[in-house]
């Protein structure tokens, strides 16, 4: 993953207890059931109701690549909401979240120091408060930059400042993300 939002989604998907439907027909049937009809599904995917009905009856089996991607995305977004909510709640109250990233970290520190930005690979366990902030912001539609700012704040507090036991006043910048992965 190269975005924080995708990494958070992937972490929640790891908590699923059943596999996501694979065939286009099964995915369409799931969406029709979830959204209460073919009309909302057709509108969501940008196809006609008749097309949705054909997928539901397995008259069409292989969607166009762009429709297959949209279909997969929409099913994953809605799959096992209770399991997803339970995983979020546990991470936000007791478990926290583990971040594994390779990115450039720069610092704003006291004058006269030589804290130049450099590429680092970090695996850090963030406390539940940061997991809660990240999931809430992602759910509310925060931009990637806002999610990175929350992540940088958490990494700064836990890893670089060690909960304000060292490097007080150090502000961390989280840029040039090559890889970011989360685990609950």
C-alpha positions as CSV (number, residue, x, y, z in Angstrom):
1,X,0.0,0.0,0.0
2,X,1.2,3.5,-0.7
3,X,-1.6,5.4,1.0
4,X,-2.7,5.5,4.6
5,X,-6.3,5.1,3.6
6,X,-5.7,2.0,1.6
7,X,-3.6,0.6,4.5
8,X,-6.4,1.2,7.0
9,X,-8.9,-0.6,4.7
10,X,-6.5,-3.5,4.2
11,X,-6.0,-3.8,8.0
12,X,-9.8,-4.1,8.5
13,X,-10.1,-6.6,5.6
14,X,-7.6,-8.9,7.5
15,X,-10.2,-9.2,10.2
16,X,-12.8,-10.8,7.9
17,X,-14.1,-14.2,9.0
18,X,-15.4,-15.3,5.6
19,X,-14.0,-14.7,2.1
20,X,-15.5,-12.0,-0.1
21,X,-17.6,-13.4,-3.0
22,X,-15.4,-13.9,-6.0
23,X,-17.7,-14.3,-9.0
24,X,-19.4,-11.3,-10.6
25,X,-22.9,-12.9,-10.1
26,X,-22.3,-13.6,-6.4
27,X,-21.0,-10.0,-5.9
28,X,-24.0,-8.6,-7.7
29,X,-26.4,-10.7,-5.6
30,X,-24.7,-9.5,-2.4
31,X,-25.0,-5.9,-3.4
32,X,-28.6,-6.3,-4.5
33,X,-29.5,-7.8,-1.1
34,X,-27.4,-5.2,0.8
35,X,-28.8,-2.2,-1.1
36,X,-32.4,-3.5,-1.4
37,X,-32.9,-3.8,-5.1
38,X,-31.3,-3.6,-8.5
39,X,-31.9,0.1,-9.0
40,X,-29.6,1.3,-6.3
41,X,-26.9,-1.2,-7.5
42,X,-27.2,0.0,-11.1
43,X,-26.9,3.6,-10.0
44,X,-23.9,2.8,-7.8
45,X,-22.0,1.0,-10.5
46,X,-23.1,3.2,-13.5
47,X,-24.9,0.4,-15.4
48,X,-28.5,-0.3,-16.3
49,X,-30.9,-2.3,-14.1
50,X,-31.1,-4.9,-16.8
51,X,-27.4,-5.4,-16.7
52,X,-27.5,-6.0,-13.0
53,X,-30.4,-8.4,-13.4
54,X,-28.3,-10.4,-16.0
55,X,-25.4,-10.7,-13.6
56,X,-27.7,-11.8,-10.8
57,X,-29.1,-14.6,-13.0
58,X,-25.6,-15.5,-14.3
59,X,-26.5,-14.6,-17.8
60,X,-23.4,-12.5,-17.9
61,X,-20.4,-13.9,-16.1
62,X,-17.4,-11.7,-17.0
63,X,-17.6,-8.0,-16.5
64,X,-15.5,-5.4,-18.2
65,X,-12.3,-4.7,-16.3
66,X,-13.4,-1.3,-15.0
67,X,-16.8,-2.6,-13.9
68,X,-15.1,-5.6,-12.3
69,X,-12.9,-3.2,-10.3
70,X,-15.8,-1.0,-9.2
71,X,-17.8,-4.1,-8.3
72,X,-15.0,-5.6,-6.2
73,X,-14.4,-2.2,-4.5
74,X,-18.1,-1.7,-3.5
75,X,-18.5,-5.3,-2.2
76,X,-15.3,-5.0,-0.1
77,X,-16.5,-1.7,1.3
78,X,-19.7,-3.3,2.5
79,X,-18.5,-6.8,3.4
80,X,-19.0,-7.9,7.0
81,X,-19.7,-4.5,8.6
82,X,-20.1,-6.0,12.1
83,X,-16.7,-7.7,12.0
84,X,-15.1,-4.5,10.7
85,X,-16.8,-2.4,13.4
86,X,-15.7,-4.9,16.1
87,X,-12.0,-4.8,14.8
88,X,-12.1,-1.0,14.8
89,X,-13.6,-0.9,18.3
90,X,-10.9,-3.2,19.6
91,X,-8.1,-1.3,18.0
92,X,-9.5,2.0,19.3
93,X,-10.0,0.8,22.9
94,X,-7.5,-1.9,23.8
95,X,-5.3,-3.1,21.0
96,X,-3.9,-0.1,19.2
97,X,-2.6,-0.4,15.7
98,X,0.8,-1.5,14.3
99,X,2.3,0.5,11.4
100,X,5.0,-0.8,9.1
101,X,6.3,1.9,6.8
102,X,9.2,3.0,4.6
103,X,9.1,6.7,4.1
104,X,11.1,9.9,4.4
105,X,11.0,11.5,7.8
106,X,12.1,15.1,8.3
107,X,12.2,17.0,11.5
108,X,11.6,20.6,12.7
109,X,14.0,20.8,15.6
110,X,15.8,23.4,17.6
111,X,18.2,25.7,15.7
112,X,21.7,24.3,15.2
113,X,20.8,20.7,15.0
114,X,21.4,18.6,11.9
115,X,18.2,16.6,11.6
116,X,18.1,16.2,7.8
117,X,15.2,14.2,6.3
118,X,16.1,10.6,5.4
119,X,14.4,7.4,4.3
120,X,13.6,5.0,7.2
121,X,11.9,1.7,7.6
122,X,9.8,1.6,10.8
123,X,7.5,-0.9,12.5
124,X,5.8,0.8,15.4
125,X,2.9,0.0,17.6
126,X,0.7,3.1,18.0
127,X,-1.6,3.3,21.1
128,X,-5.4,3.0,20.9
129,X,-5.9,6.7,20.9
130,X,-4.1,7.1,17.5
131,X,-5.9,4.1,16.1
132,X,-9.2,5.7,17.0
133,X,-8.2,9.1,15.5
134,X,-7.0,7.4,12.3
135,X,-10.2,5.3,11.8
136,X,-12.5,8.2,12.7
137,X,-10.7,10.6,10.3
138,X,-10.8,7.9,7.5
139,X,-14.5,7.3,8.1
140,X,-15.3,11.0,8.0
141,X,-13.5,11.3,4.6
142,X,-10.2,12.9,5.7
143,X,-7.7,13.5,2.9
144,X,-4.6,11.5,2.5
145,X,-2.6,14.5,3.8
146,X,-4.7,14.6,7.0
147,X,-4.3,10.9,7.6
148,X,-0.5,11.2,7.1
149,X,-0.4,14.1,9.6
150,X,-2.1,12.0,12.3
151,X,0.3,9.1,11.5
152,X,3.3,11.4,11.7
153,X,2.0,12.8,15.0
154,X,1.7,9.3,16.4
155,X,5.1,8.2,15.1
156,X,6.6,11.4,16.5
157,X,5.2,10.8,19.9
158,X,5.8,7.1,20.2
159,X,9.0,6.5,18.2
160,X,11.0,9.7,17.9
161,X,10.0,11.5,21.2
162,X,9.4,8.4,23.2
163,X,6.3,9.9,24.9
164,X,8.1,13.2,25.5
165,X,11.0,11.5,27.4
166,X,13.4,12.8,24.8
167,X,13.7,15.2,21.8
168,X,11.0,17.5,23.2
169,X,9.6,19.9,20.6
170,X,10.6,17.7,17.7
171,X,8.0,17.9,14.9
172,X,7.9,15.0,12.5
173,X,7.1,15.2,8.8
174,X,6.0,12.0,7.0
175,X,6.6,12.3,3.3
176,X,7.7,10.3,0.2
177,X,5.9,7.2,1.4
178,X,7.1,4.1,-0.4
179,X,5.2,1.6,1.6
180,X,2.7,1.8,4.5
181,X,0.9,-1.2,6.0
182,X,-1.3,-1.5,9.1
183,X,-2.1,-4.4,11.3
184,X,-4.6,-4.6,14.2
